[in-house]
Amino acid sequence: MRASNLEIVRLNNLKLAAKIISEQLKHGVHFGKRVGVGSEFEQYRYYEPGDDPKRIDWKYFSRSGKHMIKESQTESHLNIRILLDLSGSMNYSENGIKRLDYANSLIASLAYLGNQQGDSLSFFTFQEGKIIQKVAPSPKAFQRIIYHLEEEKASGSWPVRKQDFPELKSRQKELIIFVSDFLQKESEWIDIVEQMRHPKKEIVLFQILGEQELHFNQKGNLKFQDLESDRIVTLDGESVRRNYQVAISTYLEKLEKSFQHPQVHYYQVKLSDSISEVISRFLDERSFS
């Protein structure tokens, strides 16, 4: 029997929740095919800055004039960097499920999978204009990630001003998993993703939204609270519905277009979506990428 998101959140035990979710996955514990330096040839790809020139297939170059590198399937471990948005809007809840709790269960499950296959894990949080590394790669990284997830509190807002974060600009080959609502006043989160982009990185963005945030069908006088500034306004639901629906649809379309880059994968997730099915979809698509 499949556990619901609400049942998983109510466990109040992220390690157990991660194990339950992983057991619900259709295809077992794996992040898909690994491609790197190995003995069995799989495919060619173009040489990129930072690659070892010794890996260029010079015989192929003599025939085609193209600098290509042979890649093969290997069992090498992944470097997985997990990023969590802790701005106040992550406190949004719907039908008993808080966005932050959903995000924590999603991250715990992904970290569990990585830990099971021996991947290198690290964990960072974004809050009030600061990026903090909470967990560095180590044999106990998974347990430490669980500890921090269970202690984290969302609050405040992310500054609109553009900032430079050198820690996001490493050139090592890694899988980056970024979990947020990606709601922004200008282009704050887009700028963050842009700083992380590099040919050696694969970036996976999970945007978690509620059904009412996406479609908003409430009626009557309603109080709206900005979870980042605590400002409260009272509005008639019927009168703001159409304008809101147009605005959020336009915003999400522009956001999706801004994330359409090579090696960047964007997933829009609803709080009602099964966490195990979200991960299963991600793993399925990654295994064929």
SEDOKE-237093 format. One line per 2 residues: number of its first residue (from 1); their letters; for each residue x, z, y of N, C-alpha, C. Coordinates in Angstrom, 3 decimals, m for minus. Layout:
// residues N
NUM = a = X:Z:Y:X:Z:Y:X:Z:Y; ...
***
This chain:
// residues 289
1 = mr = 0.852:0.000:m1.198:0.000:0.000:0.000:0.888:0.000:1.249; 0.585:m0.883:2.189:1.406:m1.025:3.386:1.048:0.025:4.436
3 = as = 2.043:0.763:4.931:1.794:1.777:5.958:1.565:1.105:7.302; 0.614:1.629:8.085:0.344:1.077:9.405:1.385:1.568:10.401
5 = nl = 1.449:0.888:11.560:2.378:1.320:12.607:2.093:2.757:13.036; 0.791:3.097:13.159:0.426:4.447:13.595:0.881:5.480:12.573
7 = ei = 0.713:5.177:11.292:1.162:6.099:10.240:2.680:6.263:10.269; 3.385:5.167:10.524:4.847:5.218:10.575:5.319:6.052:11.755
9 = vr = 4.689:5.847:12.931:5.061:6.599:14.126:4.774:8.089:13.931; 3.649:8.401:13.292:3.253:9.795:13.101:4.130:10.535:12.099
11 = ln = 4.932:9.809:11.324:5.871:10.469:10.421:6.842:11.354:11.186; 7.155:10.908:12.433:8.122:11.638:13.261:9.447:11.826:12.536
13 = nl = 9.805:10.819:11.741:11.036:10.852:10.958:11.544:9.414:10.873; 12.445:9.044:11.770:12.876:7.647:11.867:13.633:7.174:10.632
15 = kl = 14.395:8.054:10.020:15.139:7.651:8.823:14.189:7.290:7.696; 13.157:8.096:7.508:12.157:7.816:6.480:11.350:6.575:6.848
17 = aa = 10.985:6.457:8.125:10.232:5.282:8.575:11.013:3.999:8.315; 12.318:4.028:8.608:13.158:2.849:8.392:13.200:2.477:6.919
19 = ki = 13.279:3.477:6.040:13.317:3.208:4.601:12.003:2.606:4.130; 10.883:3.140:4.628:9.561:2.624:4.243:9.397:1.177:4.692
21 = is = 9.788:0.903:5.932:9.650:m0.454:6.467:10.525:m1.429:5.696; 11.750:m1.031:5.383:12.645:m1.927:4.645:12.089:m2.243:3.266
23 = eq = 11.406:m1.286:2.657:10.833:m1.500:1.333:9.619:m2.431:1.374; 9.025:m2.578:2.568:7.878:m3.462:2.720:8.284:m4.921:2.923
25 = lk = 9.566:m5.157:3.193:10.009:m6.520:3.460:9.920:m7.377:2.212; 9.539:m8.624:2.419:9.316:m9.523:1.287:10.609:m9.972:0.618
27 = hg = 11.682:m10.103:1.388:12.887:m10.734:0.863:14.062:m9.772:0.724; 13.776:m8.477:0.687:14.863:m7.535:0.431:15.714:m7.282:1.654
29 = vh = 16.844:m6.638:1.420:17.722:m6.192:2.484:18.838:m7.200:2.713; 18.706:m8.024:3.724:19.781:m8.955:4.069:19.518:m9.526:5.462
31 = fg = 20.582:m9.838:6.163:20.463:m10.457:7.475:20.666:m11.969:7.387; 20.570:m12.519:6.192:20.686:m13.963:6.046:22.089:m14.411:5.712
33 = kr = 22.246:m15.712:5.568:23.524:m16.312:5.172:24.598:m16.062:6.217; 25.802:m15.680:5.755:26.932:m15.461:6.638:27.791:m16.708:6.666
35 = vg = 28.203:m17.113:7.819:29.064:m18.279:7.933:30.356:m17.887:8.615; 31.478:m18.268:8.025:32.758:m17.900:8.611:33.891:m18.599:7.898
37 = vg = 35.007:m17.919:7.749:36.168:m18.500:7.078:36.098:m18.131:5.607; 36.036:m19.113:4.732:35.925:m18.836:3.311:36.363:m20.028:2.494
39 = se = 36.137:m19.973:1.197:36.653:m21.014:0.314:35.655:m22.133:0.071; 34.339:m21.859:0.160:33.351:m22.884:m0.134:32.873:m23.537:1.159
41 = fe = 33.122:m24.847:1.291:32.778:m25.564:2.512:31.260:m25.661:2.669; 30.744:m25.364:3.867:29.319:m25.443:4.147:28.991:m26.489:5.206
43 = qy = 29.723:m26.500:6.325:29.369:m27.385:7.429:30.513:m27.477:8.420; 30.397:m28.466:9.335:31.314:m28.580:10.456:30.635:m28.046:11.706
45 = ry = 31.435:m27.557:12.635:30.944:m27.271:13.995:32.058:m27.599:14.973; 31.675:m27.812:16.246:32.658:m28.149:17.266:33.584:m26.955:17.560
47 = ye = 34.833:m27.251:17.804:35.801:m26.235:18.234:35.347:m25.644:19.561; 35.455:m24.312:19.707:35.057:m23.617:20.926:36.228:m22.796:21.450
49 = pg = 36.299:m22.599:22.780:37.362:m21.753:23.340:37.368:m20.384:22.660; 38.542:m19.944:22.245:38.659:m18.677:21.537:38.851:m18.838:20.041
51 = dd = 38.477:m20.008:19.506:38.706:m20.274:18.085:40.196:m20.481:17.821; 40.625:m20.150:16.621:42.008:m20.383:16.216:42.226:m21.886:16.025
53 = pk = 43.149:m22.508:16.790:43.402:m23.954:16.645:43.786:m24.359:15.225; 44.312:m23.409:14.438:44.703:m23.720:13.068:43.506:m24.080:12.200
55 = ri = 42.300:m23.707:12.658:41.106:m23.994:11.873:40.560:m25.395:12.113; 41.111:m26.134:13.086:40.666:m27.503:13.359:41.011:m28.400:12.168
57 = dw = 40.073:m29.224:11.758:40.307:m30.185:10.678:40.963:m31.428:11.286; 42.288:m31.482:11.218:43.024:m32.568:11.879:42.830:m33.903:11.181
59 = ky = 42.543:m33.894:9.880:42.243:m35.148:9.195:40.938:m35.740:9.733; 39.963:m34.870:9.945:38.689:m35.322:10.518:38.910:m35.843:11.937
61 = fs = 39.789:m35.125:12.689:40.094:m35.538:14.069:40.720:m36.940:14.088; 41.608:m37.218:13.116:42.279:m38.523:13.097:41.290:m39.661:12.854
63 = rs = 40.177:m39.355:12.179:39.168:m40.380:11.907:38.151:m40.502:13.022; 37.803:m39.353:13.626:36.680:m39.352:14.575:37.071:m39.079:16.019
65 = gk = 38.258:m38.467:16.230:38.645:m38.072:17.581:37.951:m36.809:18.051; 37.255:m36.121:17.140:36.523:m34.908:17.495:37.214:m33.672:16.916
67 = hm = 37.260:m32.612:17.731:37.844:m31.347:17.278:36.756:m30.537:16.563; 36.795:m30.559:15.232:35.779:m29.886:14.435:36.420:m28.808:13.569
69 = ik = 35.631:m27.791:13.266:36.074:m26.681:12.435:35.188:m26.606:11.199; 35.819:m26.406:10.052:35.059:m26.205:8.827:34.559:m24.762:8.772
71 = es = 33.288:m24.609:8.404:32.740:m23.279:8.196:32.235:m23.171:6.775; 32.259:m21.952:6.262:31.791:m21.734:4.897:31.037:m20.426:4.813
73 = qt = 30.228:m20.320:3.771:29.470:m19.086:3.558:30.414:m18.001:3.032; 30.360:m16.834:3.658:31.218:m15.726:3.236:30.411:m14.446:3.145
75 = es = 31.042:m13.411:2.714:30.405:m12.104:2.641:30.947:m11.160:3.706; 31.561:m11.728:4.746:32.139:m10.893:5.801:31.048:m10.100:6.512
77 = hl = 31.392:m8.922:7.007:30.420:m8.064:7.653:30.139:m8.515:9.082; 28.953:m8.172:9.549:28.559:m8.475:10.913:28.923:m7.315:11.838
79 = ni = 29.216:m7.651:13.098:29.251:m6.650:14.159:27.890:m6.700:14.837; 27.138:m5.620:14.743:25.791:m5.581:15.314:25.759:m4.595:16.468
81 = ri = 25.418:m5.095:17.640:25.284:m4.235:18.818:23.789:m4.127:19.152; 23.288:m2.907:19.190:21.861:m2.673:19.432:21.680:m2.100:20.838
83 = ll = 20.786:m2.702:21.623:20.544:m2.311:23.004:19.085:m1.894:23.175; 18.853:m0.773:23.841:17.493:m0.267:24.051:17.227:m0.019:25.527
85 = dl = 16.132:m0.566:26.026:15.663:m0.336:27.391:14.976:1.031:27.443; 15.452:1.913:28.334:14.838:3.234:28.492:14.207:3.419:29.867
87 = sg = 13.795:2.327:30.505:13.093:2.457:31.785:11.692:3.012:31.540; 11.072:3.545:32.582:9.814:4.274:32.441:8.676:3.493:31.815
89 = sm = 8.678:2.178:31.971:7.584:1.374:31.421:7.573:1.382:29.892; 8.666:1.853:29.280:8.685:1.966:27.817:7.784:3.110:27.332
91 = ny = 7.254:3.929:28.269:6.325:4.993:27.907:4.888:4.494:27.755; 4.653:3.230:28.036:3.304:2.670:27.884:2.813:2.873:26.460
93 = se = 1.523:3.232:26.314:0.965:3.418:24.975:m0.400:2.746:24.876; m0.755:2.413:23.646:m2.022:1.739:23.382:m2.461:2.074:21.966
95 = ng = m3.692:2.506:21.834:m4.246:2.871:20.516:m3.356:3.867:19.780; m2.810:4.816:20.542:m2.044:5.895:19.942:m0.591:5.586:19.651
97 = ik = m0.140:4.386:20.021:1.247:4.005:19.751:1.989:3.780:21.066; 3.030:4.570:21.290:3.849:4.402:22.485:4.876:3.294:22.251
99 = rl = 5.126:2.509:23.300:6.072:1.405:23.181:7.451:1.898:22.719; 7.894:3.018:23.266:9.210:3.534:22.903:9.258:3.917:21.427
101 = dy = 8.181:4.510:20.910:8.146:4.883:19.491:8.201:3.642:18.608; 7.487:2.605:19.001:7.521:1.342:18.250:8.943:0.776:18.272
103 = an = 9.549:0.773:19.462:10.912:0.256:19.614:11.882:1.045:18.745; 11.747:2.362:18.736:12.643:3.202:17.939:12.517:2.902:16.444
105 = sl = 11.276:2.725:15.969:11.074:2.418:14.558:11.637:1.041:14.206; 11.475:0.094:15.108:12.026:m1.250:14.903:13.552:m1.201:14.825
107 = ia = 14.161:m0.500:15.783:15.629:m0.394:15.814:16.143:0.369:14.597; 15.495:1.477:14.265:15.928:2.262:13.101:15.904:1.417:11.834
109 = sl = 14.892:0.580:11.693:14.767:m0.261:10.498:15.848:m1.328:10.460; 16.109:m1.958:11.592:17.164:m2.969:11.652:18.538:m2.337:11.401
111 = ay = 18.758:m1.146:11.959:20.023:m0.449:11.735:20.162:m0.052:10.263; 19.067:0.338:9.653:19.079:0.691:8.223:19.513:m0.508:7.379
113 = lg = 18.964:m1.680:7.687:19.327:m2.889:6.944:20.809:m3.194:7.116; 21.273:m3.103:8.363:22.687:m3.353:8.620:23.578:m2.364:7.898
115 = nq = 23.177:m1.110:7.906:23.963:m0.077:7.236:24.009:m0.312:5.730; 22.889:m0.765:5.153:22.825:m1.016:3.717:23.807:m2.093:3.275
117 = qg = 24.052:m3.069:4.149:24.963:m4.142:3.760:26.354:m3.979:4.363; 26.636:m2.800:4.917:27.979:m2.487:5.376:28.376:m3.101:6.699
119 = ds = 27.395:m3.435:7.543:27.720:m4.018:8.842:28.201:m2.943:9.819; 28.922:m3.391:10.839:29.418:m2.496:11.893:28.337:m2.346:12.953
121 = ls = 27.929:m1.106:13.226:26.819:m0.837:14.146:27.293:m0.101:15.394; 26.745:m0.497:16.549:26.937:0.262:17.781:25.612:0.284:18.536
123 = ff = 25.444:1.259:19.431:24.153:1.467:20.082:24.361:1.790:21.565; 23.604:1.081:22.427:23.681:1.249:23.878:22.276:1.440:24.452
125 = tf = 22.182:2.178:25.566:20.905:2.318:26.256:21.034:1.858:27.709; 19.915:1.378:28.248:19.820:0.944:29.643:18.856:1.875:30.366
127 = qe = 19.335:2.540:31.408:18.454:3.443:32.144:18.959:3.626:33.573; 18.064:3.415:34.538:18.324:3.640:35.961:19.637:3.006:36.421
129 = gk = 19.842:1.763:36.024:20.997:1.012:36.495:22.290:1.264:35.742; 22.233:2.057:34.671:23.456:2.364:33.915:23.313:1.916:32.455
131 = ii = 24.393:1.388:31.915:24.474:1.071:30.495:25.403:2.096:29.856; 24.900:2.806:28.866:25.683:3.862:28.227:25.817:3.579:26.742
133 = qk = 27.056:3.610:26.248:27.264:3.479:24.811:27.070:4.847:24.173; 26.049:4.957:23.342:25.747:6.222:22.687:26.426:6.338:21.321
135 = va = 26.615:5.205:20.665:27.213:5.225:19.317:28.227:4.100:19.200; 29.448:4.450:18.811:30.491:3.453:18.552:30.523:3.153:17.055
137 = ps = 31.084:2.010:16.667:31.170:1.682:15.237:31.936:2.753:14.470; 31.371:3.190:13.366:32.012:4.182:12.497:31.224:4.244:11.194
139 = pk = 31.769:4.864:10.170:31.027:4.980:8.905:29.713:5.743:9.049; 29.601:6.593:10.074:28.384:7.380:10.268:27.531:6.861:11.430
141 = af = 27.738:5.613:11.811:27.031:5.056:12.965:25.511:5.069:12.779; 25.029:4.739:11.585:23.579:4.709:11.360:22.959:6.081:11.598
143 = qr = 23.546:7.117:11.028:23.010:8.471:11.210:23.023:8.868:12.685; 24.074:8.468:13.403:24.156:8.806:14.828:23.140:8.034:15.656
145 = ii = 22.875:6.799:15.269:21.842:6.015:15.965:20.480:6.684:15.788; 20.178:7.109:14.570:18.906:7.796:14.311:18.804:9.059:15.161
147 = yh = 19.884:9.823:15.222:19.887:11.054:16.023:19.556:10.750:17.484; 20.212:9.759:18.069:19.976:9.444:19.479:18.580:8.876:19.708
149 = le = 18.108:8.037:18.813:16.762:7.487:18.973:15.722:8.597:19.015; 15.895:9.603:18.204:14.922:10.701:18.155:14.999:11.594:19.392
151 = ee = 16.113:11.508:20.131:16.286:12.343:21.327:15.993:11.601:22.633; 15.951:10.266:22.608:15.856:9.484:23.838:14.517:9.673:24.547
153 = ka = 14.571:9.701:25.893:13.380:9.758:26.742:13.442:8.613:27.747; 12.349:7.917:27.913:12.292:6.818:28.883:11.839:7.357:30.235
155 = sg = 12.495:6.888:31.306:12.114:7.321:32.653:12.780:6.429:33.686; 12.258:6.472:34.907:12.879:5.744:36.011:12.682:4.242:35.930
157 = sw = 13.376:3.538:36.802:13.256:2.082:36.871:14.640:1.457:36.839; 14.681:0.180:36.503:15.937:m0.555:36.512:16.082:m1.230:37.864
159 = pv = 17.195:m1.055:38.567:17.357:m1.606:39.924:17.207:m3.119:39.957; 16.635:m3.606:41.041:16.450:m5.046:41.217:17.780:m5.729:41.486
161 = rk = 18.689:m5.028:42.177:19.950:m5.665:42.563:20.745:m6.126:41.341; 21.416:m7.243:41.501:22.229:m7.795:40.415:23.497:m6.974:40.281
163 = qd = 23.824:m6.607:39.030:24.991:m5.788:38.759:25.892:m6.473:37.740; 27.156:m6.099:37.779:28.125:m6.659:36.851:28.492:m5.596:35.820
165 = fp = 28.377:m5.948:34.534:28.676:m5.007:33.459:29.731:m5.617:32.539; 31.009:m5.274:32.738:32.083:m5.831:31.902:31.887:m5.568:30.413
167 = el = 31.252:m4.431:30.062:31.078:m4.095:28.650:30.158:m5.071:27.917; 29.397:m5.872:28.678:28.514:m6.852:28.056:29.202:m8.196:27.833
169 = ks = 30.431:m8.329:28.307:31.082:m9.633:28.331:32.192:m9.782:27.292; 32.141:m9.000:26.237:33.160:m9.141:25.197:33.027:m10.515:24.540
171 = rq = 34.141:m10.975:23.965:34.144:m12.297:23.336:34.202:m12.224:21.816; 33.982:m11.032:21.276:34.010:m10.913:19.825:32.726:m11.483:19.228
173 = ke = 32.827:m11.941:18.008:31.672:m12.484:17.318:30.755:m11.333:16.930; 29.496:m11.398:17.352:28.591:m10.292:17.066:27.138:m10.725:17.161
175 = li = 26.301:m9.928:16.552:24.855:m10.070:16.662:24.369:m8.990:17.620; 23.706:m9.396:18.701:23.182:m8.448:19.688:21.671:m8.388:19.537
177 = if = 21.141:m7.186:19.367:19.698:m6.974:19.269:19.265:m6.153:20.475; 18.420:m6.731:21.319:18.000:m6.106:22.572:16.490:m5.885:22.511
179 = vs = 16.059:m4.619:22.635:14.643:m4.268:22.543:14.167:m3.724:23.894; 13.107:m4.332:24.428:12.622:m3.988:25.762:11.207:m4.535:25.928
181 = df = 10.545:m4.181:27.038:9.306:m4.886:27.387:9.612:m6.105:28.270; 10.837:m6.179:28.783:11.292:m7.269:29.641:10.353:m7.515:30.820
183 = lq = 9.730:m6.447:31.307:8.943:m6.526:32.531:9.879:m6.248:33.691; 9.892:m7.129:34.671:10.861:m7.027:35.753:10.210:m7.395:37.082
185 = ke = 10.809:m6.905:38.178:10.308:m7.221:39.511:10.848:m8.563:39.991; 12.105:m8.838:39.639:12.699:m10.128:40.021:13.291:m10.792:38.770
187 = se = 14.606:m10.666:38.582:15.210:m11.294:37.393:16.219:m10.359:36.743; 15.937:m9.040:36.806:16.906:m8.054:36.348:17.322:m8.257:34.886
189 = wi = 16.341:m8.392:33.986:16.655:m8.507:32.566:17.225:m9.886:32.237; 16.777:m10.900:32.937:17.335:m12.238:32.736:18.819:m12.235:33.076
191 = di = 19.181:m11.553:34.161:20.595:m11.455:34.559:21.422:m10.739:33.501; 20.848:m9.692:32.895:21.550:m8.947:31.854:21.832:m9.853:30.654
193 = ve = 20.821:m10.579:30.216:20.985:m11.479:29.067:22.013:m12.554:29.373; 21.991:m13.055:30.604:22.932:m14.103:30.992:24.372:m13.604:30.910
195 = qm = 24.600:m12.340:31.264:25.951:m11.780:31.179:26.441:m11.688:29.735; 25.541:m11.532:28.800:25.930:m11.364:27.402:26.209:m12.692:26.702
197 = rh = 25.722:m13.763:27.237:25.831:m15.052:26.546:27.283:m15.494:26.368; 27.592:m15.935:25.141:28.917:m16.449:24.795:28.764:m17.213:23.490
199 = pk = 29.529:m18.295:23.289:29.381:m19.094:22.064:29.509:m18.298:20.769; 30.247:m17.185:20.806:30.439:m16.395:19.588:29.328:m15.379:19.345
201 = ke = 28.415:m15.227:20.288:27.382:m14.203:20.163:26.034:m14.814:19.787; 25.330:m14.110:18.944:23.934:m14.421:18.660:23.097:m13.300:19.260
203 = iv = 22.185:m13.653:20.159:21.398:m12.657:20.887:19.943:m12.735:20.446; 19.399:m11.604:20.029:18.011:m11.531:19.589:17.259:m10.589:20.526
205 = lf = 16.205:m11.093:21.140:15.438:m10.338:22.124:14.057:m10.032:21.561; 13.730:m8.752:21.439:12.392:m8.334:21.011:11.663:m7.778:22.240
207 = qi = 10.623:m8.494:22.673:9.800:m8.028:23.788:8.536:m7.389:23.226; 8.346:m6.100:23.490:7.213:m5.360:22.947:6.157:m5.178:24.025
209 = lg = 4.953:m5.670:23.761:3.856:m5.601:24.729:2.577:m5.134:24.044; 1.689:m4.536:24.838:0.381:m4.130:24.340:m0.634:m5.250:24.500
211 = eq = m1.704:m5.155:23.721:m2.767:m6.164:23.792:m3.359:m6.239:25.191; m3.569:m5.081:25.814:m4.139:m5.074:27.171:m3.153:m5.624:28.199
213 = el = m1.877:m5.439:27.979:m0.883:m6.021:28.883:m0.912:m7.545:28.809; m1.206:m8.055:27.643:m1.232:m9.508:27.455:m2.541:m10.141:27.925
215 = hf = m3.671:m9.459:27.667:m4.967:m10.106:27.905:m5.874:m9.365:28.882; m5.775:m8.092:28.991:m6.537:m7.237:29.907:m8.023:m7.616:29.984
217 = nq = m8.859:m6.879:29.268:m10.302:m7.144:29.283:m11.110:m5.888:29.604; m10.531:m4.995:30.416:m11.205:m3.748:30.780:m12.202:m3.973:31.925
219 = kg = m13.248:m3.134:31.950:m14.260:m3.196:33.011:m14.412:m1.830:33.674; m15.066:m1.846:34.858:m15.318:m0.605:35.573:m14.152:m0.192:36.444
221 = nl = m14.314:0.954:37.146:m13.244:1.472:37.992:m12.163:2.099:37.106; m10.945:1.606:37.281:m9.847:2.051:36.432:m8.683:2.544:37.269
223 = kf = m8.009:3.578:36.781:m6.799:4.066:37.437:m5.583:3.443:36.761; m4.720:2.840:37.562:m3.503:2.225:37.058:m2.303:3.019:37.560
225 = qd = m1.448:3.407:36.630:m0.250:4.179:36.987:0.999:3.369:36.702; 1.851:3.226:37.715:3.152:2.596:37.533:4.047:3.603:36.811
227 = le = 4.441:3.296:35.591:5.197:4.245:34.774:6.628:4.426:35.243; 7.061:3.596:36.173:8.424:3.742:36.691:8.460:4.472:38.027
229 = sd = 7.391:4.320:38.835:7.359:4.998:40.144:6.328:6.118:40.206; 5.443:6.203:39.188:4.333:7.170:39.116:3.244:6.900:40.148
231 = ri = 3.301:5.798:40.871:2.268:5.432:41.845:0.965:5.118:41.113; m0.170:5.630:41.634:m1.475:5.431:41.002:m2.409:4.713:41.973
233 = vt = m3.093:3.687:41.489:m4.097:2.983:42.294:m5.365:2.847:41.468; m6.522:2.821:42.143:m7.814:2.640:41.477:m8.357:1.261:41.819
235 = ld = m8.680:0.486:40.786:m9.154:m0.881:40.977:m10.331:m1.154:40.050; m11.142:m2.150:40.412:m12.236:m2.578:39.559:m11.689:m3.561:38.517
237 = ge = m11.844:m3.225:37.260:m11.273:m4.038:36.196:m11.753:m5.474:36.207; m13.041:m5.667:36.433:m13.598:m7.016:36.420:m13.005:m7.891:37.513
239 = sv = m12.794:m7.292:38.705:m12.321:m8.085:39.844:m10.850:m8.475:39.720; m10.064:m7.686:39.008:m8.627:m8.003:38.904:m8.282:m8.758:37.625
241 = rr = m9.242:m8.852:36.694:m8.930:m9.408:35.372:m8.403:m10.834:35.442; m9.143:m11.714:36.119:m8.746:m13.124:36.123:m7.371:m13.317:36.762
243 = ny = m7.161:m12.684:37.924:m5.866:m12.823:38.596:m4.736:m12.273:37.731; m5.010:m11.153:37.058:m3.987:m10.564:36.196:m3.649:m11.496:35.044
245 = qv = m4.666:m12.034:34.396:m4.431:m12.895:33.241:m3.612:m14.127:33.615; m3.908:m14.699:34.774:m3.135:m15.856:35.242:m1.698:m15.443:35.535
247 = ai = m1.542:m14.287:36.210:m0.202:m13.832:36.600:0.669:m13.520:35.383; 0.119:m12.796:34.384:0.933:m12.424:33.224:1.255:m13.651:32.373
249 = st = 0.316:m14.571:32.268:0.570:m15.792:31.502:1.684:m16.611:32.141; 1.628:m16.739:33.469:2.660:m17.482:34.197:4.013:m16.800:34.054
251 = yl = 4.017:m15.476:34.182:5.262:m14.722:34.078:5.909:m14.900:32.704; 5.122:m14.759:31.646:5.669:m14.838:30.295:6.158:m16.246:29.962
253 = ek = 5.489:m17.257:30.476:5.951:m18.632:30.263:7.313:m18.847:30.918; 7.465:m18.359:32.151:8.751:m18.498:32.855:9.845:m17.697:32.153
255 = le = 9.493:m16.508:31.672:10.469:m15.665:30.977:10.964:m16.367:29.712; 10.034:m16.899:28.947:10.418:m17.592:27.712:11.332:m18.774:28.003
257 = ks = 11.043:m19.525:29.050:11.889:m20.659:29.413:13.286:m20.202:29.811; 13.370:m19.065:30.483:14.674:m18.564:30.929:15.545:m18.130:29.752
259 = fq = 14.922:m17.834:28.609:15.664:m17.404:27.429:15.937:m18.553:26.448; 15.624:m19.759:26.846:15.839:m20.914:25.964:17.273:m21.421:26.097
261 = hp = 18.158:m20.720:25.413:19.571:m21.083:25.390:20.046:m21.107:23.940; 21.114:m21.852:23.659:21.694:m21.793:22.316:22.093:m20.358:21.967
263 = qv = 21.827:m19.955:20.755:22.194:m18.638:20.241:21.373:m17.498:20.837; 20.293:m17.811:21.574:19.393:m16.772:22.087:18.032:m16.960:21.425
265 = hy = 17.525:m15.895:20.794:16.259:m15.961:20.069:15.306:m14.918:20.656; 14.144:m15.374:21.104:13.188:m14.522:21.815:11.939:m14.337:20.966
267 = yq = 11.579:m13.061:20.730:10.386:m12.735:19.959:9.452:m11.878:20.813; 8.230:m12.352:20.994:7.220:m11.551:21.684:6.444:m10.796:20.620
269 = vk = 6.436:m9.474:20.720:5.852:m8.611:19.695:4.758:m7.758:20.312; 3.614:m7.632:19.629:2.541:m6.761:20.092:2.633:m5.405:19.393
271 = ls = 2.174:m4.368:20.061:2.192:m3.028:19.473:1.360:m2.961:18.185; 0.435:m3.898:18.039:m0.393:m3.933:16.833:0.260:m4.716:15.700
273 = ds = 1.361:m5.411:15.970:2.043:m6.193:14.936:2.757:m5.272:13.947; 2.634:m5.572:12.680:3.344:m4.813:11.645:4.848:m4.930:11.864
275 = is = 5.536:m3.798:11.927:6.986:m3.805:12.154:7.701:m4.523:11.020; 7.265:m4.305:9.789:7.915:m4.967:8.655:7.734:m6.479:8.726
277 = ev = 6.570:m6.943:9.194:6.339:m8.386:9.304:7.158:m8.992:10.437; 7.343:m8.246:11.521:8.186:m8.715:12.621:9.620:m8.907:12.134
279 = is = 10.149:m7.923:11.397:11.517:m8.024:10.880:11.621:m9.136:9.846; 10.607:m9.267:8.995:10.613:m10.317:7.976:10.670:m11.699:8.627
281 = rf = 9.911:m11.882:9.688:9.939:m13.165:10.404:11.318:m13.433:10.980; 11.922:m12.411:11.576:13.265:m12.540:12.147:14.284:m12.910:11.067
283 = ld = 14.242:m12.230:9.934:15.189:m12.498:8.855:14.983:m13.894:8.264; 13.717:m14.290:8.113:13.436:m15.622:7.577:14.010:m16.707:8.486
285 = er = 13.760:m16.571:9.782:14.228:m17.595:10.724:15.751:m17.585:10.825; 16.353:m16.408:10.737:17.802:m16.331:10.849:18.491:m16.943:9.630
287 = sf = 17.899:m16.794:8.461:18.528:m17.314:7.250:18.566:m18.826:7.229; 17.703:m19.471:8.061:17.682:m20.928:8.107:18.272:m21.480:9.395
289 = s = 18.822:m20.589:10.246:19.370:m21.048:11.533:20.784:m21.585:11.357
***
